[in-house]
Amino acid sequence: MLPWIRRTTADGRDLHFYPDGSITGAMGYYLRGVRKIPISVSRWLSGDACLFDWDELPTVLKTARDLHKRNPDALPGDYRAAVCKKLRK
């Protein structure tokens, strides 16, 4: 399956987003602890991937997935605020 969209993290690493919600690095390996995520979370992260370093992505995705479970109608600003709050701790 070909990537749906490609983005670069703040530290210059490539991310590939797929239509089924999975995310991989440039070599096709899944991110640590992340297989598939909800499409709305994937869509949000494809726009904001440049704000985060590679090492922050597992925390970013876990926080975004938890927010999606609590509020499936969350807006991009809700994801961004929840993730930034978590990363500051």
PDB file with one MODEL, atoms N, CA, C and O in Angstrom:
MODEL        1
ATOM      1  N   MET A   1       0.850  -1.176   0.000  1.00  0.00           N
ATOM      2  CA  MET A   1       0.000   0.000   0.000  1.00  0.00           C
ATOM      3  C   MET A   1       0.896   1.240   0.000  1.00  0.00           C
ATOM      4  O   MET A   1       1.868   1.311   0.752  1.00  0.00           O
ATOM      5  N   LEU A   2       0.569   2.195  -0.829  1.00  0.00           N
ATOM      6  CA  LEU A   2       1.343   3.429  -0.915  1.00  0.00           C
ATOM      7  C   LEU A   2       0.898   4.416   0.159  1.00  0.00           C
ATOM      8  O   LEU A   2      -0.273   4.447   0.539  1.00  0.00           O
ATOM      9  N   PRO A   3       1.847   5.228   0.647  1.00  0.00           N
ATOM     10  CA  PRO A   3       1.472   6.229   1.659  1.00  0.00           C
ATOM     11  C   PRO A   3       0.445   7.208   1.114  1.00  0.00           C
ATOM     12  O   PRO A   3       0.460   7.578  -0.060  1.00  0.00           O
ATOM     13  N   TRP A   4      -0.439   7.611   2.004  1.00  0.00           N
ATOM     14  CA  TRP A   4      -1.471   8.586   1.677  1.00  0.00           C
ATOM     15  C   TRP A   4      -0.853   9.979   1.671  1.00  0.00           C
ATOM     16  O   TRP A   4      -1.173  10.803   0.814  1.00  0.00           O
ATOM     17  N   ILE A   5       0.039  10.240   2.636  1.00  0.00           N
ATOM     18  CA  ILE A   5       0.677  11.547   2.747  1.00  0.00           C
ATOM     19  C   ILE A   5       2.012  11.386   3.459  1.00  0.00           C
ATOM     20  O   ILE A   5       2.170  10.497   4.297  1.00  0.00           O
ATOM     21  N   ARG A   6       2.963  12.234   3.132  1.00  0.00           N
ATOM     22  CA  ARG A   6       4.283  12.207   3.776  1.00  0.00           C
ATOM     23  C   ARG A   6       4.531  13.541   4.456  1.00  0.00           C
ATOM     24  O   ARG A   6       4.230  14.603   3.910  1.00  0.00           O
ATOM     25  N   ARG A   7       5.084  13.465   5.655  1.00  0.00           N
ATOM     26  CA  ARG A   7       5.412  14.665   6.417  1.00  0.00           C
ATOM     27  C   ARG A   7       6.765  14.492   7.091  1.00  0.00           C
ATOM     28  O   ARG A   7       7.293  13.383   7.174  1.00  0.00           O
ATOM     29  N   THR A   8       7.322  15.606   7.572  1.00  0.00           N
ATOM     30  CA  THR A   8       8.607  15.602   8.255  1.00  0.00           C
ATOM     31  C   THR A   8       8.426  16.126   9.669  1.00  0.00           C
ATOM     32  O   THR A   8       7.716  17.109   9.883  1.00  0.00           O
ATOM     33  N   THR A   9       9.068  15.470  10.646  1.00  0.00           N
ATOM     34  CA  THR A   9       8.997  15.912  12.043  1.00  0.00           C
ATOM     35  C   THR A   9       9.910  17.125  12.240  1.00  0.00           C
ATOM     36  O   THR A   9      10.657  17.502  11.338  1.00  0.00           O
ATOM     37  N   ALA A  10       9.841  17.727  13.423  1.00  0.00           N
ATOM     38  CA  ALA A  10      10.656  18.905  13.728  1.00  0.00           C
ATOM     39  C   ALA A  10      12.148  18.609  13.651  1.00  0.00           C
ATOM     40  O   ALA A  10      12.943  19.501  13.352  1.00  0.00           O
ATOM     41  N   ASP A  11      12.535  17.363  13.919  1.00  0.00           N
ATOM     42  CA  ASP A  11      13.956  17.020  13.857  1.00  0.00           C
ATOM     43  C   ASP A  11      14.356  16.390  12.516  1.00  0.00           C
ATOM     44  O   ASP A  11      15.434  15.806  12.403  1.00  0.00           O
ATOM     45  N   GLY A  12      13.491  16.506  11.502  1.00  0.00           N
ATOM     46  CA  GLY A  12      13.844  16.123  10.145  1.00  0.00           C
ATOM     47  C   GLY A  12      13.596  14.680   9.743  1.00  0.00           C
ATOM     48  O   GLY A  12      14.062  14.265   8.682  1.00  0.00           O
ATOM     49  N   ARG A  13      12.886  13.902  10.540  1.00  0.00           N
ATOM     50  CA  ARG A  13      12.605  12.499  10.203  1.00  0.00           C
ATOM     51  C   ARG A  13      11.294  12.415   9.417  1.00  0.00           C
ATOM     52  O   ARG A  13      10.349  13.160   9.680  1.00  0.00           O
ATOM     53  N   ASP A  14      11.255  11.506   8.460  1.00  0.00           N
ATOM     54  CA  ASP A  14      10.073  11.343   7.614  1.00  0.00           C
ATOM     55  C   ASP A  14       9.017  10.478   8.290  1.00  0.00           C
ATOM     56  O   ASP A  14       9.327   9.503   8.974  1.00  0.00           O
ATOM     57  N   LEU A  15       7.771  10.859   8.081  1.00  0.00           N
ATOM     58  CA  LEU A  15       6.617  10.072   8.518  1.00  0.00           C
ATOM     59  C   LEU A  15       5.763   9.784   7.291  1.00  0.00           C
ATOM     60  O   LEU A  15       5.589  10.649   6.432  1.00  0.00           O
ATOM     61  N   HIS A  16       5.236   8.582   7.213  1.00  0.00           N
ATOM     62  CA  HIS A  16       4.326   8.203   6.136  1.00  0.00           C
ATOM     63  C   HIS A  16       2.982   7.843   6.758  1.00  0.00           C
ATOM     64  O   HIS A  16       2.906   6.995   7.646  1.00  0.00           O
ATOM     65  N   PHE A  17       1.940   8.485   6.292  1.00  0.00           N
ATOM     66  CA  PHE A  17       0.579   8.254   6.773  1.00  0.00           C
ATOM     67  C   PHE A  17      -0.166   7.445   5.711  1.00  0.00           C
ATOM     68  O   PHE A  17      -0.099   7.760   4.523  1.00  0.00           O
ATOM     69  N   TYR A  18      -0.876   6.402   6.146  1.00  0.00           N
ATOM     70  CA  TYR A  18      -1.597   5.512   5.234  1.00  0.00           C
ATOM     71  C   TYR A  18      -3.103   5.662   5.426  1.00  0.00           C
ATOM     72  O   TYR A  18      -3.556   6.069   6.496  1.00  0.00           O
ATOM     73  N   PRO A  19      -3.882   5.335   4.392  1.00  0.00           N
ATOM     74  CA  PRO A  19      -5.343   5.500   4.457  1.00  0.00           C
ATOM     75  C   PRO A  19      -6.031   4.692   5.563  1.00  0.00           C
ATOM     76  O   PRO A  19      -7.137   5.039   5.976  1.00  0.00           O
ATOM     77  N   ASP A  20      -5.395   3.625   6.044  1.00  0.00           N
ATOM     78  CA  ASP A  20      -6.022   2.807   7.084  1.00  0.00           C
ATOM     79  C   ASP A  20      -5.726   3.308   8.501  1.00  0.00           C
ATOM     80  O   ASP A  20      -6.156   2.686   9.473  1.00  0.00           O
ATOM     81  N   GLY A  21      -4.998   4.422   8.632  1.00  0.00           N
ATOM     82  CA  GLY A  21      -4.695   4.986   9.939  1.00  0.00           C
ATOM     83  C   GLY A  21      -3.333   4.609  10.484  1.00  0.00           C
ATOM     84  O   GLY A  21      -2.971   5.042  11.578  1.00  0.00           O
ATOM     85  N   SER A  22      -2.569   3.813   9.751  1.00  0.00           N
ATOM     86  CA  SER A  22      -1.245   3.453  10.242  1.00  0.00           C
ATOM     87  C   SER A  22      -0.225   4.525   9.861  1.00  0.00           C
ATOM     88  O   SER A  22      -0.392   5.258   8.886  1.00  0.00           O
ATOM     89  N   ILE A  23       0.838   4.589  10.667  1.00  0.00           N
ATOM     90  CA  ILE A  23       1.905   5.573  10.461  1.00  0.00           C
ATOM     91  C   ILE A  23       3.231   4.830  10.549  1.00  0.00           C
ATOM     92  O   ILE A  23       3.443   4.027  11.457  1.00  0.00           O
ATOM     93  N   THR A  24       4.120   5.104   9.599  1.00  0.00           N
ATOM     94  CA  THR A  24       5.441   4.494   9.633  1.00  0.00           C
ATOM     95  C   THR A  24       6.509   5.564   9.448  1.00  0.00           C
ATOM     96  O   THR A  24       6.225   6.708   9.094  1.00  0.00           O
ATOM     97  N   GLY A  25       7.746   5.151   9.701  1.00  0.00           N
ATOM     98  CA  GLY A  25       8.878   5.991   9.376  1.00  0.00           C
ATOM     99  C   GLY A  25       9.227   5.818   7.908  1.00  0.00           C
ATOM    100  O   GLY A  25       8.521   5.122   7.177  1.00  0.00           O
ATOM    101  N   ALA A  26      10.312   6.447   7.472  1.00  0.00           N
ATOM    102  CA  ALA A  26      10.693   6.416   6.057  1.00  0.00           C
ATOM    103  C   ALA A  26      10.984   5.010   5.541  1.00  0.00           C
ATOM    104  O   ALA A  26      10.763   4.732   4.362  1.00  0.00           O
ATOM    105  N   MET A  27      11.476   4.123   6.400  1.00  0.00           N
ATOM    106  CA  MET A  27      11.829   2.771   5.977  1.00  0.00           C
ATOM    107  C   MET A  27      10.652   1.800   6.074  1.00  0.00           C
ATOM    108  O   MET A  27      10.812   0.610   5.800  1.00  0.00           O
ATOM    109  N   GLY A  28       9.484   2.289   6.458  1.00  0.00           N
ATOM    110  CA  GLY A  28       8.300   1.448   6.526  1.00  0.00           C
ATOM    111  C   GLY A  28       8.072   0.767   7.864  1.00  0.00           C
ATOM    112  O   GLY A  28       7.161  -0.050   7.999  1.00  0.00           O
ATOM    113  N   TYR A  29       8.895   1.098   8.858  1.00  0.00           N
ATOM    114  CA  TYR A  29       8.712   0.522  10.190  1.00  0.00           C
ATOM    115  C   TYR A  29       7.683   1.327  10.965  1.00  0.00           C
ATOM    116  O   TYR A  29       7.671   2.556  10.904  1.00  0.00           O
ATOM    117  N   TYR A  30       6.814   0.623  11.701  1.00  0.00           N
ATOM    118  CA  TYR A  30       5.819   1.304  12.524  1.00  0.00           C
ATOM    119  C   TYR A  30       6.497   2.035  13.671  1.00  0.00           C
ATOM    120  O   TYR A  30       7.555   1.622  14.146  1.00  0.00           O
ATOM    121  N   LEU A  31       5.883   3.115  14.105  1.00  0.00           N
ATOM    122  CA  LEU A  31       6.398   3.815  15.275  1.00  0.00           C
ATOM    123  C   LEU A  31       6.275   2.914  16.490  1.00  0.00           C
ATOM    124  O   LEU A  31       5.365   2.088  16.565  1.00  0.00           O
ATOM    125  N   ARG A  32       7.176   3.066  17.428  1.00  0.00           N
ATOM    126  CA  ARG A  32       7.183   2.245  18.642  1.00  0.00           C
ATOM    127  C   ARG A  32       5.854   2.382  19.375  1.00  0.00           C
ATOM    128  O   ARG A  32       5.440   3.483  19.739  1.00  0.00           O
ATOM    129  N   GLY A  33       5.197   1.249  19.584  1.00  0.00           N
ATOM    130  CA  GLY A  33       3.947   1.231  20.338  1.00  0.00           C
ATOM    131  C   GLY A  33       2.723   1.704  19.578  1.00  0.00           C
ATOM    132  O   GLY A  33       1.643   1.814  20.159  1.00  0.00           O
ATOM    133  N   VAL A  34       2.870   1.987  18.286  1.00  0.00           N
ATOM    134  CA  VAL A  34       1.744   2.510  17.508  1.00  0.00           C
ATOM    135  C   VAL A  34       1.567   1.652  16.265  1.00  0.00           C
ATOM    136  O   VAL A  34       2.505   1.486  15.484  1.00  0.00           O
ATOM    137  N   ARG A  35       0.416   1.127  16.084  1.00  0.00           N
ATOM    138  CA  ARG A  35       0.115   0.361  14.882  1.00  0.00           C
ATOM    139  C   ARG A  35      -0.884   1.161  14.037  1.00  0.00           C
ATOM    140  O   ARG A  35      -0.513   1.766  13.032  1.00  0.00           O
ATOM    141  N   LYS A  36      -2.122   1.155  14.448  1.00  0.00           N
ATOM    142  CA  LYS A  36      -3.141   1.948  13.752  1.00  0.00           C
ATOM    143  C   LYS A  36      -3.789   2.891  14.741  1.00  0.00           C
ATOM    144  O   LYS A  36      -3.955   2.570  15.918  1.00  0.00           O
ATOM    145  N   ILE A  37      -4.149   4.050  14.249  1.00  0.00           N
ATOM    146  CA  ILE A  37      -4.819   5.048  15.078  1.00  0.00           C
ATOM    147  C   ILE A  37      -6.079   5.498  14.345  1.00  0.00           C
ATOM    148  O   ILE A  37      -6.206   5.271  13.142  1.00  0.00           O
ATOM    149  N   PRO A  38      -7.011   6.135  15.055  1.00  0.00           N
ATOM    150  CA  PRO A  38      -8.210   6.634  14.373  1.00  0.00           C
ATOM    151  C   PRO A  38      -7.845   7.614  13.246  1.00  0.00           C
ATOM    152  O   PRO A  38      -6.888   8.380  13.359  1.00  0.00           O
ATOM    153  N   ILE A  39      -8.612   7.573  12.182  1.00  0.00           N
ATOM    154  CA  ILE A  39      -8.338   8.424  11.018  1.00  0.00           C
ATOM    155  C   ILE A  39      -8.318   9.907  11.404  1.00  0.00           C
ATOM    156  O   ILE A  39      -7.503  10.664  10.876  1.00  0.00           O
ATOM    157  N   SER A  40      -9.197  10.332  12.310  1.00  0.00           N
ATOM    158  CA  SER A  40      -9.213  11.750  12.692  1.00  0.00           C
ATOM    159  C   SER A  40      -7.910  12.150  13.381  1.00  0.00           C
ATOM    160  O   SER A  40      -7.433  13.271  13.199  1.00  0.00           O
ATOM    161  N   VAL A  41      -7.332  11.246  14.167  1.00  0.00           N
ATOM    162  CA  VAL A  41      -6.047  11.524  14.817  1.00  0.00           C
ATOM    163  C   VAL A  41      -4.942  11.561  13.766  1.00  0.00           C
ATOM    164  O   VAL A  41      -4.068  12.427  13.813  1.00  0.00           O
ATOM    165  N   SER A  42      -4.977  10.638  12.830  1.00  0.00           N
ATOM    166  CA  SER A  42      -3.986  10.612  11.756  1.00  0.00           C
ATOM    167  C   SER A  42      -4.059  11.888  10.917  1.00  0.00           C
ATOM    168  O   SER A  42      -3.032  12.458  10.550  1.00  0.00           O
ATOM    169  N   ARG A  43      -5.269  12.324  10.620  1.00  0.00           N
ATOM    170  CA  ARG A  43      -5.460  13.550   9.843  1.00  0.00           C
ATOM    171  C   ARG A  43      -4.900  14.757  10.581  1.00  0.00           C
ATOM    172  O   ARG A  43      -4.241  15.611   9.988  1.00  0.00           O
ATOM    173  N   TRP A  44      -5.174  14.819  11.900  1.00  0.00           N
ATOM    174  CA  TRP A  44      -4.646  15.931  12.698  1.00  0.00           C
ATOM    175  C   TRP A  44      -3.121  15.909  12.702  1.00  0.00           C
ATOM    176  O   TRP A  44      -2.482  16.932  12.456  1.00  0.00           O
ATOM    177  N   LEU A  45      -2.536  14.742  12.982  1.00  0.00           N
ATOM    178  CA  LEU A  45      -1.082  14.663  13.081  1.00  0.00           C
ATOM    179  C   LEU A  45      -0.402  14.936  11.749  1.00  0.00           C
ATOM    180  O   LEU A  45       0.710  15.464  11.727  1.00  0.00           O
ATOM    181  N   SER A  46      -1.040  14.592  10.641  1.00  0.00           N
ATOM    182  CA  SER A  46      -0.429  14.871   9.341  1.00  0.00           C
ATOM    183  C   SER A  46      -0.262  16.373   9.131  1.00  0.00           C
ATOM    184  O   SER A  46       0.622  16.799   8.388  1.00  0.00           O
ATOM    185  N   GLY A  47      -1.095  17.169   9.769  1.00  0.00           N
ATOM    186  CA  GLY A  47      -0.948  18.622   9.683  1.00  0.00           C
ATOM    187  C   GLY A  47       0.001  19.193  10.708  1.00  0.00           C
ATOM    188  O   GLY A  47       0.612  20.234  10.468  1.00  0.00           O
ATOM    189  N   ASP A  48       0.141  18.534  11.857  1.00  0.00           N
ATOM    190  CA  ASP A  48       0.961  19.071  12.951  1.00  0.00           C
ATOM    191  C   ASP A  48       2.243  18.294  13.212  1.00  0.00           C
ATOM    192  O   ASP A  48       2.913  18.551  14.212  1.00  0.00           O
ATOM    193  N   ALA A  49       2.602  17.363  12.359  1.00  0.00           N
ATOM    194  CA  ALA A  49       3.787  16.534  12.580  1.00  0.00           C
ATOM    195  C   ALA A  49       5.055  17.366  12.699  1.00  0.00           C
ATOM    196  O   ALA A  49       5.984  16.990  13.413  1.00  0.00           O
ATOM    197  N   CYS A  50       5.093  18.489  12.004  1.00  0.00           N
ATOM    198  CA  CYS A  50       6.299  19.324  12.010  1.00  0.00           C
ATOM    199  C   CYS A  50       6.549  19.997  13.362  1.00  0.00           C
ATOM    200  O   CYS A  50       7.621  20.561  13.579  1.00  0.00           O
ATOM    201  N   LEU A  51       5.575  19.944  14.271  1.00  0.00           N
ATOM    202  CA  LEU A  51       5.730  20.575  15.587  1.00  0.00           C
ATOM    203  C   LEU A  51       6.427  19.680  16.604  1.00  0.00           C
ATOM    204  O   LEU A  51       6.840  20.158  17.661  1.00  0.00           O
ATOM    205  N   PHE A  52       6.565  18.389  16.302  1.00  0.00           N
ATOM    206  CA  PHE A  52       7.061  17.422  17.281  1.00  0.00           C
ATOM    207  C   PHE A  52       8.306  16.703  16.788  1.00  0.00           C
ATOM    208  O   PHE A  52       8.482  16.489  15.589  1.00  0.00           O
ATOM    209  N   ASP A  53       9.174  16.332  17.737  1.00  0.00           N
ATOM    210  CA  ASP A  53      10.343  15.504  17.428  1.00  0.00           C
ATOM    211  C   ASP A  53       9.924  14.042  17.334  1.00  0.00           C
ATOM    212  O   ASP A  53       8.872  13.649  17.837  1.00  0.00           O
ATOM    213  N   TRP A  54      10.761  13.250  16.685  1.00  0.00           N
ATOM    214  CA  TRP A  54      10.510  11.818  16.521  1.00  0.00           C
ATOM    215  C   TRP A  54      10.302  11.134  17.864  1.00  0.00           C
ATOM    216  O   TRP A  54       9.389  10.323  18.015  1.00  0.00           O
ATOM    217  N   ASP A  55      11.146  11.458  18.841  1.00  0.00           N
ATOM    218  CA  ASP A  55      11.070  10.813  20.159  1.00  0.00           C
ATOM    219  C   ASP A  55       9.791  11.156  20.921  1.00  0.00           C
ATOM    220  O   ASP A  55       9.397  10.419  21.825  1.00  0.00           O
ATOM    221  N   GLU A  56       9.147  12.252  20.571  1.00  0.00           N
ATOM    222  CA  GLU A  56       7.913  12.666  21.240  1.00  0.00           C
ATOM    223  C   GLU A  56       6.670  11.981  20.660  1.00  0.00           C
ATOM    224  O   GLU A  56       5.611  11.992  21.288  1.00  0.00           O
ATOM    225  N   LEU A  57       6.787  11.398  19.493  1.00  0.00           N
ATOM    226  CA  LEU A  57       5.609  10.877  18.794  1.00  0.00           C
ATOM    227  C   LEU A  57       4.828   9.800  19.553  1.00  0.00           C
ATOM    228  O   LEU A  57       3.598   9.846  19.530  1.00  0.00           O
ATOM    229  N   PRO A  58       5.464   8.833  20.224  1.00  0.00           N
ATOM    230  CA  PRO A  58       4.649   7.875  20.978  1.00  0.00           C
ATOM    231  C   PRO A  58       3.776   8.550  22.037  1.00  0.00           C
ATOM    232  O   PRO A  58       2.619   8.170  22.213  1.00  0.00           O
ATOM    233  N   THR A  59       4.316   9.546  22.743  1.00  0.00           N
ATOM    234  CA  THR A  59       3.533  10.292  23.734  1.00  0.00           C
ATOM    235  C   THR A  59       2.437  11.095  23.052  1.00  0.00           C
ATOM    236  O   THR A  59       1.303  11.140  23.529  1.00  0.00           O
ATOM    237  N   VAL A  60       2.776  11.727  21.940  1.00  0.00           N
ATOM    238  CA  VAL A  60       1.803  12.517  21.182  1.00  0.00           C
ATOM    239  C   VAL A  60       0.641  11.631  20.738  1.00  0.00           C
ATOM    240  O   VAL A  60      -0.520  12.004  20.907  1.00  0.00           O
ATOM    241  N   LEU A  61       0.941  10.478  20.180  1.00  0.00           N
ATOM    242  CA  LEU A  61      -0.113   9.598  19.669  1.00  0.00           C
ATOM    243  C   LEU A  61      -0.951   8.987  20.778  1.00  0.00           C
ATOM    244  O   LEU A  61      -2.165   8.850  20.631  1.00  0.00           O
ATOM    245  N   LYS A  62      -0.322   8.617  21.885  1.00  0.00           N
ATOM    246  CA  LYS A  62      -1.087   8.059  23.005  1.00  0.00           C
ATOM    247  C   LYS A  62      -2.039   9.107  23.572  1.00  0.00           C
ATOM    248  O   LYS A  62      -3.201   8.806  23.848  1.00  0.00           O
ATOM    249  N   THR A  63      -1.559  10.323  23.745  1.00  0.00           N
ATOM    250  CA  THR A  63      -2.403  11.404  24.259  1.00  0.00           C
ATOM    251  C   THR A  63      -3.546  11.704  23.304  1.00  0.00           C
ATOM    252  O   THR A  63      -4.687  11.871  23.734  1.00  0.00           O
ATOM    253  N   ALA A  64      -3.249  11.774  22.010  1.00  0.00           N
ATOM    254  CA  ALA A  64      -4.287  12.061  21.010  1.00  0.00           C
ATOM    255  C   ALA A  64      -5.307  10.929  20.938  1.00  0.00           C
ATOM    256  O   ALA A  64      -6.504  11.182  20.799  1.00  0.00           O
ATOM    257  N   ARG A  65      -4.847   9.693  21.032  1.00  0.00           N
ATOM    258  CA  ARG A  65      -5.768   8.550  21.003  1.00  0.00           C
ATOM    259  C   ARG A  65      -6.680   8.559  22.231  1.00  0.00           C
ATOM    260  O   ARG A  65      -7.875   8.287  22.123  1.00  0.00           O
ATOM    261  N   ASP A  66      -6.110   8.874  23.403  1.00  0.00           N
ATOM    262  CA  ASP A  66      -6.921   8.959  24.624  1.00  0.00           C
ATOM    263  C   ASP A  66      -7.975  10.057  24.515  1.00  0.00           C
ATOM    264  O   ASP A  66      -9.120   9.863  24.925  1.00  0.00           O
ATOM    265  N   LEU A  67      -7.593  11.207  23.965  1.00  0.00           N
ATOM    266  CA  LEU A  67      -8.553  12.297  23.787  1.00  0.00           C
ATOM    267  C   LEU A  67      -9.658  11.874  22.821  1.00  0.00           C
ATOM    268  O   LEU A  67     -10.831  12.176  23.041  1.00  0.00           O
ATOM    269  N   HIS A  68      -9.278  11.175  21.751  1.00  0.00           N
ATOM    270  CA  HIS A  68     -10.283  10.723  20.782  1.00  0.00           C
ATOM    271  C   HIS A  68     -11.294   9.765  21.424  1.00  0.00           C
ATOM    272  O   HIS A  68     -12.479   9.795  21.094  1.00  0.00           O
ATOM    273  N   LYS A  69     -10.820   8.921  22.338  1.00  0.00           N
ATOM    274  CA  LYS A  69     -11.735   8.003  23.031  1.00  0.00           C
ATOM    275  C   LYS A  69     -12.728   8.768  23.898  1.00  0.00           C
ATOM    276  O   LYS A  69     -13.902   8.405  23.967  1.00  0.00           O
ATOM    277  N   ARG A  70     -12.259   9.832  24.563  1.00  0.00           N
ATOM    278  CA  ARG A  70     -13.138  10.634  25.426  1.00  0.00           C
ATOM    279  C   ARG A  70     -14.060  11.536  24.615  1.00  0.00           C
ATOM    280  O   ARG A  70     -15.215  11.747  24.985  1.00  0.00           O
ATOM    281  N   ASN A  71     -13.543  12.067  23.504  1.00  0.00           N
ATOM    282  CA  ASN A  71     -14.306  13.024  22.705  1.00  0.00           C
ATOM    283  C   ASN A  71     -14.030  12.794  21.217  1.00  0.00           C
ATOM    284  O   ASN A  71     -13.109  13.399  20.668  1.00  0.00           O
ATOM    285  N   PRO A  72     -14.805  11.938  20.558  1.00  0.00           N
ATOM    286  CA  PRO A  72     -14.572  11.656  19.133  1.00  0.00           C
ATOM    287  C   PRO A  72     -14.740  12.882  18.231  1.00  0.00           C
ATOM    288  O   PRO A  72     -14.266  12.878  17.095  1.00  0.00           O
ATOM    289  N   ASP A  73     -15.403  13.919  18.719  1.00  0.00           N
ATOM    290  CA  ASP A  73     -15.618  15.130  17.924  1.00  0.00           C
ATOM    291  C   ASP A  73     -14.584  16.214  18.218  1.00  0.00           C
ATOM    292  O   ASP A  73     -14.809  17.382  17.901  1.00  0.00           O
ATOM    293  N   ALA A  74     -13.459  15.842  18.817  1.00  0.00           N
ATOM    294  CA  ALA A  74     -12.430  16.824  19.170  1.00  0.00           C
ATOM    295  C   ALA A  74     -11.913  17.539  17.922  1.00  0.00           C
ATOM    296  O   ALA A  74     -11.795  16.949  16.848  1.00  0.00           O
ATOM    297  N   LEU A  75     -11.612  18.811  18.091  1.00  0.00           N
ATOM    298  CA  LEU A  75     -11.083  19.639  17.015  1.00  0.00           C
ATOM    299  C   LEU A  75      -9.557  19.608  17.046  1.00  0.00           C
ATOM    300  O   LEU A  75      -8.973  19.215  18.056  1.00  0.00           O
ATOM    301  N   PRO A  76      -8.896  20.017  15.953  1.00  0.00           N
ATOM    302  CA  PRO A  76      -7.427  20.024  15.947  1.00  0.00           C
ATOM    303  C   PRO A  76      -6.817  20.802  17.115  1.00  0.00           C
ATOM    304  O   PRO A  76      -5.794  20.392  17.664  1.00  0.00           O
ATOM    305  N   GLY A  77      -7.431  21.909  17.492  1.00  0.00           N
ATOM    306  CA  GLY A  77      -6.920  22.680  18.624  1.00  0.00           C
ATOM    307  C   GLY A  77      -7.014  21.919  19.934  1.00  0.00           C
ATOM    308  O   GLY A  77      -6.175  22.100  20.816  1.00  0.00           O
ATOM    309  N   ASP A  78      -8.024  21.071  20.074  1.00  0.00           N
ATOM    310  CA  ASP A  78      -8.158  20.242  21.279  1.00  0.00           C
ATOM    311  C   ASP A  78      -7.011  19.240  21.367  1.00  0.00           C
ATOM    312  O   ASP A  78      -6.432  19.045  22.436  1.00  0.00           O
ATOM    313  N   TYR A  79      -6.682  18.604  20.236  1.00  0.00           N
ATOM    314  CA  TYR A  79      -5.566  17.661  20.207  1.00  0.00           C
ATOM    315  C   TYR A  79      -4.264  18.378  20.559  1.00  0.00           C
ATOM    316  O   TYR A  79      -3.489  17.913  21.395  1.00  0.00           O
ATOM    317  N   ARG A  80      -4.040  19.518  19.905  1.00  0.00           N
ATOM    318  CA  ARG A  80      -2.810  20.273  20.117  1.00  0.00           C
ATOM    319  C   ARG A  80      -2.658  20.684  21.573  1.00  0.00           C
ATOM    320  O   ARG A  80      -1.575  20.562  22.145  1.00  0.00           O
ATOM    321  N   ALA A  81      -3.736  21.170  22.174  1.00  0.00           N
ATOM    322  CA  ALA A  81      -3.680  21.614  23.582  1.00  0.00           C
ATOM    323  C   ALA A  81      -3.403  20.440  24.510  1.00  0.00           C
ATOM    324  O   ALA A  81      -2.590  20.563  25.427  1.00  0.00           O
ATOM    325  N   ALA A  82      -4.059  19.306  24.295  1.00  0.00           N
ATOM    326  CA  ALA A  82      -3.866  18.135  25.156  1.00  0.00           C
ATOM    327  C   ALA A  82      -2.433  17.613  25.045  1.00  0.00           C
ATOM    328  O   ALA A  82      -1.820  17.249  26.048  1.00  0.00           O
ATOM    329  N   VAL A  83      -1.909  17.579  23.833  1.00  0.00           N
ATOM    330  CA  VAL A  83      -0.554  17.059  23.630  1.00  0.00           C
ATOM    331  C   VAL A  83       0.481  18.004  24.234  1.00  0.00           C
ATOM    332  O   VAL A  83       1.409  17.555  24.907  1.00  0.00           O
ATOM    333  N   CYS A  84       0.332  19.288  24.003  1.00  0.00           N
ATOM    334  CA  CYS A  84       1.293  20.256  24.558  1.00  0.00           C
ATOM    335  C   CYS A  84       1.284  20.239  26.082  1.00  0.00           C
ATOM    336  O   CYS A  84       2.336  20.357  26.710  1.00  0.00           O
ATOM    337  N   LYS A  85       0.116  20.095  26.672  1.00  0.00           N
ATOM    338  CA  LYS A  85       0.001  20.003  28.133  1.00  0.00           C
ATOM    339  C   LYS A  85       0.733  18.759  28.646  1.00  0.00           C
ATOM    340  O   LYS A  85       1.422  18.818  29.664  1.00  0.00           O
ATOM    341  N   LYS A  86       0.582  17.640  27.941  1.00  0.00           N
ATOM    342  CA  LYS A  86       1.225  16.384  28.350  1.00  0.00           C
ATOM    343  C   LYS A  86       2.745  16.476  28.190  1.00  0.00           C
ATOM    344  O   LYS A  86       3.484  15.990  29.047  1.00  0.00           O
ATOM    345  N   LEU A  87       3.218  17.089  27.109  1.00  0.00           N
ATOM    346  CA  LEU A  87       4.651  17.164  26.865  1.00  0.00           C
ATOM    347  C   LEU A  87       5.359  18.131  27.823  1.00  0.00           C
ATOM    348  O   LEU A  87       6.558  17.988  28.064  1.00  0.00           O
ATOM    349  N   ARG A  88       4.645  19.096  28.361  1.00  0.00           N
ATOM    350  CA  ARG A  88       5.254  20.041  29.299  1.00  0.00           C
ATOM    351  C   ARG A  88       5.502  19.432  30.672  1.00  0.00           C
ATOM    352  O   ARG A  88       6.298  19.962  31.447  1.00  0.00           O
ATOM    353  N   LYS A  89       4.827  18.317  30.983  1.00  0.00           N
ATOM    354  CA  LYS A  89       4.984  17.713  32.320  1.00  0.00           C
ATOM    355  C   LYS A  89       6.328  17.072  32.479  1.00  0.00           C
ATOM    356  O   LYS A  89       6.627  16.519  33.537  1.00  0.00           O
TER     357      LYS A  89
ENDMDL
END
